[in-house]
Amino acid sequence: MISVWLIAALVGGVIILALGIYAGKLLAQVKSQTLRQTQAVSARNERILESINTIALAVSQEQCNESEGAIRLTNLLNALQFSQPRDFEREYPALYELYEKVKDMPTHEARKNYKRNEIMRLDIQRAGFELELAAQIKTEAKQLSGLTLPGA
């Protein structure tokens, strides 16, 4: 006769085998999900990088003013995702300085809420900021127009 201990050992073995298979499936799912997530981040970074390169080239060739470029570029740079964060504010100080100076100025439809003389005053102020930082921003924009992702 089969002893109770032998039956218990067989049942225990079957349970351990089933749990092992289940754990293996879960690990495979996690690995697959991590790979998909990494690929999605890479694809997003590539799209952002393409925009950065295009806008930076436009700024360096004076097809886009420095303020608009600074606003767009700083937001795009901040949207990039890396495993090791980069301090773009330190790498491109003029862009970030101009961004800080003009970020709260009204644009597009918001300008309609201001009097004409107030808009003119803000435009003159913005132009002064641009003039002050123009040379450094052009240099930084040229660098950004060739920016690549790590490992690319």
HELIX and SHEET records of a PDB file:
HELIX    1   1 VAL A    4  SER A   60  1                                  57    
HELIX    2   2 GLU A   66  ALA A   79  1                                  14    
HELIX    3   3 PHE A   88  GLU A   91  1                                   4    
HELIX    4   4 PRO A   93  VAL A  102  1                                  10    
HELIX    5   5 HIS A  108  ASN A  113  5                                   6    
HELIX    6   6 ARG A  116  SER A  145  1                                  30    
END                                                                             
